[in-house]
Amino acid sequence: MGEVIFIGAGPGDPELITLKGKKFLEKADIVIYTGSLLNPEILKFAKPSAELYDSAAMDREDILKIMVKAAKDGKLVARLHDGDPSIYGALQEQLDFLTKEKIEYKIIPGVSSLFAAAASLKRELTLPKVSQTVIITRIKGRTPVPESESIKELSKHRTTMAIFLSVQHIDSVVKEIEQGGRPKDTPVAVVYRASWQDEKIIKGTLSDIVDKVKEAGIKETALIIIGEVLEPKYYDYSKLYDPSFTHGYRKGGSDVS
């Protein structure tokens, strides 16, 4: 019996796949990837004899059929997901099916586009006294979202927000953010194809980001990040490296609670 390895292939830059992910990709007999999202350069890590399947034009049954047949034939299957498979990756339905078929599988995490975007923006997503929480969400589209998790409701927390799969509805996103009570001068960044060679970064505020994004022609494959961490007016230094702060590995000059 073979095995299926779900690999987080990273946000786009082929060097951002993990060493472990690359190792299993190099060994795989079958590689299933989403051509509409994955950088084709990553496929160069596959061995020449590997069979490649682009899942962009396939449905769930097609993908699962290939996985199960290959695994039962004793082959190693690499299922490549862009970013990390645990976020908006349609992962669980695949895992449940493989469990039902008694097919062994592993998951190798990957670098999310959120963290690639933060790196490109040269920003920390959590700053003391600014925001210690990151909300990852998406706007309601063909995939429903519970009302309690609407952009409007989540916006009321006034935390850093990372909004996936929503740039084509950015006008609705901004409207809901404002309905949640955030002021029009709240900083916003839209990162298109984070870490790719053609990456674009659009910066603005709730008052002007819609026009800027439409002017740039960005309609897909972009992440929206909202929050004061993007342009912090103030923040406290971390307690971890405060010379007066004592913890399990260092005694400070005076303990601070």
C-alpha positions as CSV (number, residue, x, y, z in Angstrom):
1,M,0.0,0.0,0.0
2,G,1.3,3.5,-0.9
3,E,0.7,6.8,0.9
4,V,-0.6,10.3,0.2
5,I,1.4,13.2,1.4
6,F,-0.4,16.6,1.5
7,I,2.3,19.3,1.1
8,G,2.0,22.9,1.8
9,A,3.9,24.3,-1.2
10,G,4.2,27.8,0.2
11,P,2.9,31.1,-1.2
12,G,4.6,31.2,-4.6
13,D,8.4,31.6,-4.3
14,P,9.7,28.0,-4.9
15,E,12.3,28.5,-2.3
16,L,9.6,28.9,0.4
17,I,8.6,25.2,0.2
18,T,9.9,23.5,3.4
19,L,12.8,21.1,3.2
20,K,10.5,18.3,4.2
21,G,8.0,19.2,1.6
22,K,10.6,19.3,-1.1
23,K,12.0,15.9,0.0
24,F,8.7,14.2,-0.4
25,L,7.9,15.9,-3.6
26,E,11.2,14.7,-5.0
27,K,10.2,11.1,-4.1
28,A,6.6,11.2,-5.3
29,D,5.4,8.9,-8.1
30,I,2.2,10.9,-8.6
31,V,1.9,14.7,-8.1
32,I,-1.5,16.4,-8.0
33,Y,-1.3,20.2,-7.9
34,T,-3.6,23.2,-8.6
35,G,-2.2,24.9,-11.7
36,S,-4.3,28.0,-11.3
37,L,-2.6,28.8,-7.9
38,L,0.7,27.0,-7.7
39,N,4.0,28.4,-9.1
40,P,5.0,25.9,-11.9
41,E,8.6,26.3,-10.8
42,I,7.9,24.1,-7.8
43,L,7.1,21.2,-10.1
44,K,10.8,21.2,-11.1
45,F,11.5,19.4,-7.8
46,A,9.5,16.4,-9.0
47,K,11.4,13.5,-10.4
48,P,11.3,13.1,-14.3
49,S,9.2,9.9,-14.1
50,A,6.5,11.4,-11.9
51,E,3.0,11.6,-13.3
52,L,1.7,15.2,-13.0
53,Y,-2.0,16.0,-12.7
54,D,-3.4,19.6,-12.7
55,S,-6.4,19.5,-10.4
56,A,-7.7,22.9,-11.6
57,A,-9.7,21.2,-14.3
58,M,-10.7,18.2,-12.1
59,D,-13.6,17.7,-9.7
60,R,-13.3,16.1,-6.2
61,E,-14.1,12.6,-7.5
62,D,-11.4,12.8,-10.2
63,I,-8.8,13.8,-7.7
64,L,-9.8,11.2,-5.1
65,K,-9.9,8.4,-7.7
66,I,-6.3,9.1,-8.7
67,M,-5.1,9.2,-5.1
68,V,-6.8,6.0,-4.1
69,K,-5.8,4.0,-7.2
70,A,-2.1,5.2,-7.0
71,A,-1.9,4.5,-3.2
72,K,-3.5,1.0,-3.6
73,D,-0.9,0.4,-6.4
74,G,1.8,1.1,-3.8
75,K,2.8,4.5,-5.1
76,L,3.6,7.7,-3.2
77,V,1.2,10.5,-4.0
78,A,2.1,14.2,-3.4
79,R,-0.9,16.4,-3.1
80,L,0.4,20.0,-3.4
81,H,-1.6,22.8,-1.8
82,D,-0.6,26.4,-2.2
83,G,0.3,28.1,1.0
84,D,-0.6,25.9,4.0
85,P,-3.3,23.2,3.4
86,S,-5.1,23.9,6.7
87,I,-6.4,27.3,5.5
88,Y,-9.1,27.3,2.8
89,G,-7.6,24.2,1.3
90,A,-10.6,21.8,1.0
91,L,-8.4,19.5,3.0
92,Q,-10.8,17.8,5.4
93,E,-13.0,16.2,2.8
94,Q,-9.9,14.6,1.2
95,L,-8.7,13.3,4.6
96,D,-12.1,11.9,5.4
97,F,-12.3,10.0,2.1
98,L,-8.8,8.6,2.5
99,T,-9.6,7.5,6.0
100,K,-12.7,5.7,4.7
101,E,-10.6,4.0,2.1
102,K,-8.0,3.1,4.7
103,I,-5.3,5.0,2.8
104,E,-2.4,6.3,4.9
105,Y,-1.6,10.0,4.7
106,K,0.6,12.7,6.2
107,I,0.3,16.5,6.2
108,I,3.4,18.7,5.8
109,P,2.6,22.3,6.7
110,G,3.6,25.2,4.5
111,V,4.3,28.9,4.6
112,S,0.9,30.7,4.3
113,S,0.5,33.7,1.9
114,L,-0.4,35.7,5.1
115,F,3.1,35.4,6.4
116,A,4.7,36.0,3.0
117,A,2.5,39.1,2.8
118,A,3.6,40.3,6.2
119,A,7.2,39.8,5.2
120,S,6.8,41.7,2.0
121,L,5.1,44.5,4.0
122,K,7.9,44.4,6.5
123,R,5.4,44.4,9.3
124,E,4.7,42.4,12.5
125,L,1.0,41.4,12.7
126,T,0.9,41.5,16.5
127,L,2.1,44.6,18.4
128,P,1.8,45.2,22.2
129,K,-1.0,47.7,23.0
130,V,-2.0,47.8,19.3
131,S,-3.2,44.3,18.4
132,Q,-2.5,40.9,19.9
133,T,-4.9,39.0,17.8
134,V,-5.1,38.1,14.1
135,I,-8.4,37.2,12.6
136,I,-8.3,35.1,9.5
137,T,-11.5,35.1,7.5
138,R,-13.2,35.6,4.2
139,I,-16.3,37.4,2.9
140,K,-19.4,35.5,2.1
141,G,-19.6,34.4,-1.5
142,R,-20.7,31.1,-3.0
143,T,-19.3,29.6,0.2
144,P,-21.6,30.7,3.0
145,V,-20.3,32.3,6.2
146,P,-22.1,32.2,9.5
147,E,-23.6,35.6,10.4
148,S,-21.6,35.6,13.7
149,E,-18.4,35.4,11.5
150,S,-19.4,38.2,9.0
151,I,-16.8,40.8,8.3
152,K,-19.0,43.3,10.0
153,E,-19.2,41.3,13.3
154,L,-15.5,40.4,13.3
155,S,-14.5,44.0,12.6
156,K,-16.0,45.0,15.9
157,H,-13.0,43.3,17.7
158,R,-10.7,46.0,16.1
159,T,-7.9,43.5,15.7
160,T,-5.6,42.8,12.8
161,M,-7.6,41.1,10.1
162,A,-6.4,39.0,7.2
163,I,-9.1,38.5,4.6
164,F,-8.6,35.8,2.1
165,L,-10.5,35.1,-1.2
166,S,-12.3,38.4,-1.1
167,V,-10.4,41.0,-3.1
168,Q,-12.9,40.8,-6.0
169,H,-15.5,42.0,-3.4
170,I,-13.3,44.7,-1.8
171,D,-16.0,47.3,-1.9
172,S,-18.2,45.0,0.2
173,V,-15.3,44.2,2.5
174,V,-14.7,47.9,3.2
175,K,-18.4,48.6,3.7
176,E,-18.7,45.8,6.3
177,I,-15.5,46.9,8.1
178,E,-16.8,50.4,8.4
179,Q,-20.2,49.1,9.6
180,G,-18.3,47.2,12.3
181,G,-17.1,50.6,13.6
182,R,-13.6,51.0,12.3
183,P,-12.7,54.5,11.2
184,K,-12.0,55.5,7.6
185,D,-8.4,56.2,8.3
186,T,-7.7,52.5,9.3
187,P,-4.7,51.3,7.4
188,V,-5.2,48.6,4.7
189,A,-2.8,46.7,2.5
190,V,-3.6,44.5,-0.4
191,V,-0.9,42.1,-1.4
192,Y,-1.2,40.4,-4.8
193,R,0.6,37.1,-5.3
194,A,2.8,37.5,-2.2
195,S,6.4,36.3,-2.8
196,W,5.9,35.8,-6.6
197,Q,8.1,37.8,-9.0
198,D,5.1,39.8,-10.1
199,E,4.0,40.6,-6.6
200,K,2.1,43.9,-6.1
201,I,1.5,45.8,-2.9
202,I,-1.3,48.4,-2.7
203,K,-1.4,50.5,0.5
204,G,-4.1,52.8,1.7
205,T,-6.9,53.3,4.1
206,L,-10.5,52.3,4.3
207,S,-11.3,55.6,2.6
208,D,-9.3,55.0,-0.6
209,I,-8.2,51.3,-0.9
210,V,-11.2,50.4,-3.1
211,D,-10.3,52.9,-5.8
212,K,-6.6,52.0,-5.6
213,V,-7.2,48.3,-6.0
214,K,-9.6,48.7,-8.9
215,E,-7.1,51.1,-10.6
216,A,-4.4,48.5,-10.2
217,G,-6.7,45.9,-11.8
218,I,-6.4,43.4,-9.0
219,K,-9.3,41.0,-9.0
220,E,-7.9,37.7,-7.6
221,T,-5.0,36.0,-5.9
222,A,-4.6,38.8,-3.3
223,L,-4.8,39.1,0.4
224,I,-6.4,42.0,2.3
225,I,-4.8,43.0,5.6
226,I,-6.4,45.5,7.8
227,G,-5.3,47.1,11.1
228,E,-3.2,49.6,12.9
229,V,-0.2,47.3,12.9
230,L,0.4,48.3,9.3
231,E,1.1,52.0,10.3
232,P,1.4,52.0,14.1
233,K,1.3,55.4,15.7
234,Y,2.6,53.9,18.9
235,Y,3.3,50.5,20.5
236,D,5.1,49.1,23.6
237,Y,8.3,47.1,23.4
238,S,8.0,43.4,23.9
239,K,8.3,42.3,27.6
240,L,10.2,39.2,26.4
241,Y,13.4,41.2,25.7
242,D,12.8,44.0,28.3
243,P,16.0,44.2,30.4
244,S,13.9,44.6,33.6
245,F,11.7,41.5,32.8
246,T,12.4,38.2,34.5
247,H,11.5,34.9,32.9
248,G,12.6,31.3,33.0
249,Y,15.8,31.9,31.1
250,R,16.9,35.3,32.3
251,K,16.7,37.4,35.5
252,G,15.9,41.1,34.9
253,G,17.0,44.1,36.8
254,S,13.6,44.4,38.4
255,D,10.6,42.1,37.9
256,V,7.7,43.6,36.0
257,S,4.3,42.0,36.0
